[in-house]
Amino acid sequence: MIKTDIVVIGAGPTGLFTVFEAGLLGMRCHLIDSLTKPGGQCSEIYPNKPIYDIPAYPEILAGDLVEKLLEQIKPFSPGYTLGETAEKLSKSGDDFVITTDKGTKVSAKVVAIAGGLGNFEPRKPNIEDLNVYEENGINYSIVDPNKYKGKNVVISGGGDSALDWTLVLSKIAKKVTLIHRRNQFRGAVDSVNKIQKLKDQNVLDIITPAILKKLNGQKQLESIDISVENEIVNIPTDYLIPLYGLVPKMDVFKSWGLEIEKNALKVNNALDYQTNKEGIFAIGDINYYPGKLKLILSGFHEAAIMCHSAFKIVNPGKKNFLKYTTVSGISGFDGTKKEPKKSQVNSFK
Ligand SMILES: Cc1cc2nc3c(=O)[nH]c(=O)nc-3n(C[C@H](O)[C@H](O)[C@H](O)COP(=O)(O)OP(=O)(O)OC[C@H]3O[C@@H](n4cnc5c(N)ncnc54)[C@H](O)[C@@H]3O)c2cc1C
C-alpha cells in the first residue's frame, strides 16, 4: 500500500500543479493516471499546439507547459502510478484507499480528483471495419505532426480541432482533405477563412456535405469512400483523422456516490471545491459549479484553494497561513532549497 497525504487522480495540468501547491504546505502527493505519461489533454491531444492564455506566457506549446510543470513540482518528489485507472474507493480508518484496475492501492486522508473529462474516449465514426484500421491508418489524435509528412491525410469534422489541424497539417502532409457532414463549420470564423483561402490556392481540399461510407485497404488504410450529394467519391488516404470530440466517461466517479451535474462532479465553489463527500475534492475540467470555465488557469486556481482546505484535514488542529513564495522560498522534499532574496526586497520606510 502506498501512503501519502493527498492522492491525486489525474496527472493533467491541474493534477500536476496540485503537487506544487500541496508541497508549499508541506503535504506529499501521489498521482494516478490512466495514461502512460503525465500532461492530460495537453500531452495526449495537442502537445504541439501553442496556448496563448497561460498567464505570463504569451505563447507556449502545450507539451512545453507540461515539461515546465514537471520541472516546477520536481522538488516535491510526487509518486506516480501511470497507465492505471483509479477504480475503487474504500476507507481504512481515517484514510481513503484508492485501488486501480491493476490492483495498486494508495491511501491518503484527502482525495483530489483532477480527472479532466473522466476517462475520456474519442467519439468515433459509425462505419464498418473501423477496428481493422484503428492501428493502421485511423488516428483520433495527433501526437507528432511529422508522422504525416508526405502522406495523404483526410481530416473529418467541423469543430476547432478539425479546422486547426487542417491548417497545421496542410504545411506538412502531401495532401490534406477536410470533409464534414454539413456545409457549415462550428469552429472559429478566422480558421474557416484561412482554410478557404488555402483551398482557393489549391493547397488543400474541402468536401462538404460528405458522409464517410467505406474504408478500403489490405490491412493498412489505402482509401476511403465518401458520399457527396448521393454520389460515391473515392479518396486515396494514408491516414483518416476523425476529430469529433471526446466522450466523457464519469462512470467510475458516479459509482463512488459523488454528485454529478452537467456530466461533471458537483462541487462547493463558495468554499473549496469539495464534492458531496468530505475529504474528496474535484478540481479542473472535471468539476461543475455555476460560472465554471474549463480552462487550465481555472484548474490552477482551484488547486491552490483546495490545498489550503486539505491542509486542515491532513494536519488537524494546526493552523496554516498564506505565505508568499518570495518570502518563504521553497523547501523541496528532495532537499533542494530556493531561498528568498532578502537584499532584493524593497521595504517601506
Ligand atoms: C484541442 C484543445 C485545445 C485547448 N486549448 C486550450 C487553451 O488554449 N487554453 C486553455 O486554458 N485550455 C485549453 N484547452 C482545455 C485544457 O486542455 C483543459 O482545460 C485542461 O487540460 C484541463 O486540465 P485537467 O488537468 O483538469 O484535466 P485533463 O487535462 O483532462 O487531465 C485529466 C487526466 O485525468 C486522467 N483520468 C481521468 N479519470 C481517471 C481515472 N479514473 N483514473 C486515472 N486517471 C484518470 C486522464 O487520463 C487525464 O490524463 C484545450 C483543450 C483541447 C482539447
The ligand as an ORCA input file, in Angstrom:
! r2SCAN-3c Opt
* xyz 0 1
  C      -7.589     20.979    -28.658
  C      -7.685     21.656    -27.314
  C      -7.170     22.930    -27.150
  C      -7.244     23.563    -25.909
  N      -6.727     24.822    -25.764
  C      -6.748     25.429    -24.544
  C      -6.199     26.738    -24.371
  O      -5.735     27.366    -25.322
  N      -6.226     27.283    -23.106
  C      -6.765     26.632    -22.021
  O      -6.726     27.157    -20.903
  N      -7.313     25.395    -22.173
  C      -7.317     24.784    -23.400
  N      -7.878     23.545    -23.556
  C      -8.514     22.919    -22.366
  C      -7.454     22.372    -21.420
  O      -6.652     21.416    -22.082
  C      -8.147     21.743    -20.213
  O      -8.847     22.764    -19.529
  C      -7.107     21.129    -19.271
  O      -6.415     20.075    -19.896
  C      -7.799     20.598    -18.009
  O      -6.801     20.063    -17.198
  P      -7.149     18.930    -16.133
  O      -5.844     18.585    -15.512
  O      -8.272     19.400    -15.303
  O      -7.710     17.696    -16.999
  P      -7.037     16.838    -18.162
  O      -6.010     17.571    -18.894
  O      -8.194     16.304    -18.934
  O      -6.327     15.637    -17.389
  C      -7.094     14.712    -16.671
  C      -6.348     13.411    -16.528
  O      -7.068     12.558    -15.646
  C      -6.933     11.222    -16.083
  N      -8.020     10.424    -15.515
  C      -9.353     10.624    -15.617
  N     -10.028      9.694    -14.926
  C      -9.099      8.877    -14.362
  C      -9.169      7.739    -13.524
  N     -10.326      7.232    -13.085
  N      -8.001      7.138    -13.165
  C      -6.813      7.628    -13.581
  N      -6.691      8.712    -14.369
  C      -7.824      9.331    -14.743
  C      -6.983     11.346    -17.589
  O      -6.337     10.215    -18.187
  C      -6.202     12.648    -17.833
  O      -4.840     12.421    -18.091
  C      -7.834     22.900    -24.795
  C      -8.345     21.602    -24.954
  C      -8.276     20.989    -26.202
  C      -8.836     19.603    -26.347
*
